[in-house]
Amino acid sequence: MSRRFAITMSLMAALVIPAGAQQKQQIGPVVAEGFSTLTITKDEVTLSGPQVHVRTTDGKFEAKAREMVIRFGQGGPQTAVGSLQSAKLTGDAYMLSKAEPERSTKAWADSADIDWAGRRLAVLSGNVRIESEDPTMFKGPFKATADRAIVSLKPASELQPGETRIRIESDPGKSRLEFTPLSPKQPEKAKSAH
């Protein structure tokens, strides 16, 4: 029995990276750090650890969580950034989406489901906090807290008229919004009259 236990323990040691070890792995368009376990299949990468940190090589997306499952499309994890299909973040999830250099959204939540390929949305659940920068809409950051939020991952140029960029859902009394809209521009005649 003790021999079987020793074999099992040595197998586990090969799969689990010791705590405190700094692990870094590039998987196609994704760089992953801070994981204690990593599993790669044909179309999926599962990472877990005290604080997994993942970012795309193009700098447009970053995430942190205790566990992440990232799904890839055709060709698997070794193909280009466009191959990212979805991700599920569990446990103290953090997400940074930077679709354009001047526009970014940071979000914190208990969990997040991210769809890059279809609707291109991030759905955040539980104790959601959002900070968004968009100089075309707000003076300074837009801040929100809620139970649930849906954030578009599309660049502004791809949003259709009336398409939602950020949607906040919450029980009454559990949400808060803080923002300063841009001042409306005054007509040229009014400016020149003074």
Buried (B, 14 or more C-beta within 10 A) or exposed (E): EEEEEEEEEEEEEEEEBEEEEEBEBEBBBBBBBBBBBBEBEEBBBBBBBEBBBBBBEEEBBBBBBBBBBBBBBEEBBEBEBEBBBBBBBBBBBBBBBBBEEEBBBBBBBBBBBBBBEEEBBBBBBEBBBBBBBBEEBBEEBBBBBBBBBBBBBBEBEEBEEEEEBBEBEBEEEEBEEEBEEEEEEEEEEEEEEE
